[in-house]
Amino acid sequence: MMQNHKTKYYTYWIITILISLFYLLDRSQVKKIINGYELDIAFVEEELISNNVLTDNINDSKNYYESVMDTIESYSITDNRLMNEINRLRILANELNISISKVEVDPQNSFPGKFRTNSKINTELERQTLVLDLKGRFLRVGKFLESYEKINAPLKLQSCDISLDTLDPIGVTAQLRFAMYTGIKS
């Protein structure tokens, strides 16, 4: 009988050890699966975060593009508006006792060829030039430029060359080049 109890005791003991080993083995397998899921979740979260950053970058770029196009469209000028701007320049020059000796519109597109050929967005945008030659006193020419800059006009000063007037010892001549944008499709 004692032998029978010993056998049962050792049998239960071995079964308990085997069950504990199977439990620990199964637990380690479950932990590996859980760790795999956690890695997958972390990867998906990282992808979502990076895609969100990418989406934010795309939205920022789109907003920047729209603001730039809005700005350029505000500088866009039609033939009638160009004539009004030239008249506004003449009136301003007359008020400051400056003479305009030449008004020339260069219809040639002055965007660099590389911009026109490499542009992926076809806006049919053209940049043209209006050239004005002014004669008058130096301070008045400066006041002319300052006054025109303040009125938020569609013509933007591209360059200004000032030299002494050979016919007037206290006067200057100024050649002003204004940029204007045309051909924008909304």
NORRASUL-V690676 format. One record per residue. N is the residue number from 1. PHI is phi in radians with two decimals (999 if undefined). OMEGA is omega in whole degrees, 0 to 359 (999 if undefined). NEAR is the number of other C-alpha atoms within 10 Angstrom. Layout:
n=N phi=PHI omega=OMEGA near=NEAR
n=N phi=PHI omega=OMEGA near=NEAR
This chain:
n=1 phi=999 omega=179 near=6
n=2 phi=-1.12 omega=178 near=7
n=3 phi=-1.09 omega=180 near=8
n=4 phi=-1.11 omega=179 near=9
n=5 phi=-1.19 omega=178 near=10
n=6 phi=-1.13 omega=180 near=11
n=7 phi=-1.10 omega=179 near=12
n=8 phi=-1.10 omega=181 near=12
n=9 phi=-1.09 omega=179 near=12
n=10 phi=-1.17 omega=177 near=12
n=11 phi=-1.13 omega=178 near=12
n=12 phi=-1.09 omega=180 near=12
n=13 phi=-1.09 omega=179 near=12
n=14 phi=-1.15 omega=179 near=12
n=15 phi=-1.11 omega=179 near=12
n=16 phi=-1.10 omega=178 near=12
n=17 phi=-1.11 omega=179 near=12
n=18 phi=-1.10 omega=179 near=12
n=19 phi=-1.11 omega=178 near=12
n=20 phi=-1.11 omega=178 near=12
n=21 phi=-1.12 omega=177 near=12
n=22 phi=-1.07 omega=178 near=12
n=23 phi=-1.09 omega=181 near=12
n=24 phi=-1.14 omega=178 near=12
n=25 phi=-1.13 omega=179 near=12
n=26 phi=-1.13 omega=179 near=12
n=27 phi=-1.09 omega=179 near=12
n=28 phi=-1.14 omega=177 near=12
n=29 phi=-1.15 omega=178 near=12
n=30 phi=-1.12 omega=178 near=12
n=31 phi=-1.08 omega=178 near=12
n=32 phi=-1.09 omega=179 near=12
n=33 phi=-1.13 omega=179 near=12
n=34 phi=-1.10 omega=178 near=12
n=35 phi=-1.07 omega=177 near=12
n=36 phi=-1.07 omega=178 near=12
n=37 phi=-1.13 omega=179 near=12
n=38 phi=-1.11 omega=176 near=12
n=39 phi=-1.13 omega=178 near=12
n=40 phi=-1.09 omega=179 near=12
n=41 phi=-1.13 omega=179 near=12
n=42 phi=-1.09 omega=178 near=12
n=43 phi=-1.11 omega=180 near=12
n=44 phi=-1.12 omega=178 near=12
n=45 phi=-1.08 omega=179 near=12
n=46 phi=-1.10 omega=178 near=12
n=47 phi=-1.11 omega=179 near=12
n=48 phi=-1.10 omega=180 near=12
n=49 phi=-1.13 omega=181 near=12
n=50 phi=-1.18 omega=177 near=12
n=51 phi=-1.20 omega=177 near=12
n=52 phi=-1.15 omega=176 near=12
n=53 phi=-1.11 omega=178 near=12
n=54 phi=-1.08 omega=178 near=12
n=55 phi=-1.10 omega=177 near=12
n=56 phi=-1.08 omega=178 near=12
n=57 phi=-1.10 omega=178 near=12
n=58 phi=-1.10 omega=179 near=12
n=59 phi=-1.11 omega=178 near=12
n=60 phi=-1.09 omega=179 near=12
n=61 phi=-1.12 omega=179 near=12
n=62 phi=-1.11 omega=179 near=12
n=63 phi=-1.12 omega=178 near=12
n=64 phi=-1.11 omega=179 near=12
n=65 phi=-1.04 omega=181 near=12
n=66 phi=-1.11 omega=180 near=12
n=67 phi=-1.19 omega=178 near=12
n=68 phi=-1.14 omega=179 near=12
n=69 phi=-1.13 omega=176 near=15
n=70 phi=-1.09 omega=179 near=13
n=71 phi=-1.11 omega=180 near=12
n=72 phi=-1.14 omega=178 near=17
n=73 phi=-1.09 omega=178 near=18
n=74 phi=-1.20 omega=176 near=13
n=75 phi=-1.53 omega=182 near=18
n=76 phi=-1.08 omega=186 near=20
n=77 phi=-2.37 omega=175 near=20
n=78 phi=-1.74 omega=180 near=13
n=79 phi=-1.05 omega=180 near=9
n=80 phi=-1.11 omega=180 near=9
n=81 phi=-1.15 omega=177 near=12
n=82 phi=-1.09 omega=179 near=17
n=83 phi=-1.10 omega=177 near=12
n=84 phi=-1.11 omega=179 near=12
n=85 phi=-1.18 omega=178 near=16
n=86 phi=-1.10 omega=177 near=16
n=87 phi=-1.12 omega=178 near=12
n=88 phi=-1.12 omega=177 near=14
n=89 phi=-1.11 omega=179 near=17
n=90 phi=-1.15 omega=179 near=16
n=91 phi=-1.10 omega=179 near=13
n=92 phi=-1.09 omega=179 near=17
n=93 phi=-1.12 omega=179 near=22
n=94 phi=-1.09 omega=179 near=13
n=95 phi=-1.09 omega=182 near=11
n=96 phi=-1.72 omega=179 near=16
n=97 phi=1.04 omega=176 near=15
n=98 phi=-2.05 omega=178 near=20
n=99 phi=-1.76 omega=175 near=15
n=100 phi=-1.77 omega=183 near=18
n=101 phi=-1.63 omega=181 near=11
n=102 phi=-2.65 omega=172 near=11
n=103 phi=-2.22 omega=183 near=15
n=104 phi=-2.38 omega=176 near=11
n=105 phi=-1.81 omega=178 near=14
n=106 phi=-1.71 omega=184 near=13
n=107 phi=-1.31 omega=180 near=12
n=108 phi=-1.14 omega=178 near=10
n=109 phi=-1.19 omega=185 near=15
n=110 phi=-1.75 omega=172 near=14
n=111 phi=-1.18 omega=179 near=12
n=112 phi=-1.05 omega=181 near=9
n=113 phi=-1.00 omega=180 near=10
n=114 phi=-1.08 omega=179 near=8
n=115 phi=-1.13 omega=183 near=9
n=116 phi=-1.22 omega=184 near=16
n=117 phi=-1.49 omega=183 near=9
n=118 phi=-1.64 omega=183 near=9
n=119 phi=-1.19 omega=179 near=10
n=120 phi=-1.49 omega=181 near=8
n=121 phi=-1.85 omega=182 near=8
n=122 phi=-1.58 omega=179 near=11
n=123 phi=-1.77 omega=184 near=13
n=124 phi=0.96 omega=181 near=10
n=125 phi=-1.39 omega=176 near=18
n=126 phi=-2.23 omega=175 near=17
n=127 phi=-1.99 omega=180 near=18
n=128 phi=-2.04 omega=186 near=18
n=129 phi=-2.14 omega=171 near=22
n=130 phi=-1.98 omega=181 near=20
n=131 phi=-1.94 omega=176 near=19
n=132 phi=-2.12 omega=172 near=19
n=133 phi=-1.88 omega=182 near=18
n=134 phi=-1.98 omega=173 near=21
n=135 phi=-2.33 omega=179 near=24
n=136 phi=2.94 omega=180 near=21
n=137 phi=-1.30 omega=184 near=20
n=138 phi=-1.00 omega=182 near=18
n=139 phi=-1.15 omega=179 near=12
n=140 phi=-1.24 omega=176 near=18
n=141 phi=-1.11 omega=176 near=23
n=142 phi=-1.07 omega=178 near=12
n=143 phi=-1.13 omega=177 near=15
n=144 phi=-1.05 omega=180 near=20
n=145 phi=-1.09 omega=180 near=17
n=146 phi=-1.11 omega=181 near=11
n=147 phi=-1.15 omega=181 near=12
n=148 phi=-1.20 omega=180 near=18
n=149 phi=-1.14 omega=184 near=13
n=150 phi=-1.30 omega=188 near=8
n=151 phi=-1.57 omega=176 near=8
n=152 phi=0.93 omega=182 near=11
n=153 phi=-1.56 omega=180 near=14
n=154 phi=-1.30 omega=177 near=20
n=155 phi=-1.56 omega=181 near=21
n=156 phi=-1.98 omega=182 near=17
n=157 phi=-1.10 omega=181 near=18
n=158 phi=-1.70 omega=178 near=13
n=159 phi=-2.72 omega=179 near=12
n=160 phi=-2.50 omega=177 near=15
n=161 phi=-1.93 omega=181 near=10
n=162 phi=-2.00 omega=176 near=16
n=163 phi=-2.46 omega=179 near=13
n=164 phi=-1.19 omega=178 near=16
n=165 phi=-1.46 omega=183 near=15
n=166 phi=-1.22 omega=182 near=10
n=167 phi=-1.61 omega=181 near=9
n=168 phi=-2.25 omega=186 near=12
n=169 phi=-1.12 omega=179 near=9
n=170 phi=-1.89 omega=181 near=11
n=171 phi=-1.93 omega=177 near=18
n=172 phi=-2.31 omega=169 near=20
n=173 phi=-1.98 omega=180 near=24
n=174 phi=-2.31 omega=173 near=21
n=175 phi=-1.88 omega=182 near=19
n=176 phi=-1.84 omega=175 near=20
n=177 phi=-1.99 omega=178 near=21
n=178 phi=-1.85 omega=175 near=19
n=179 phi=-1.69 omega=176 near=19
n=180 phi=-2.43 omega=185 near=23
n=181 phi=-2.00 omega=181 near=22
n=182 phi=-2.40 omega=172 near=19
n=183 phi=1.39 omega=181 near=14
n=184 phi=-1.38 omega=175 near=15
n=185 phi=-1.75 omega=180 near=9
n=186 phi=-1.44 omega=999 near=7
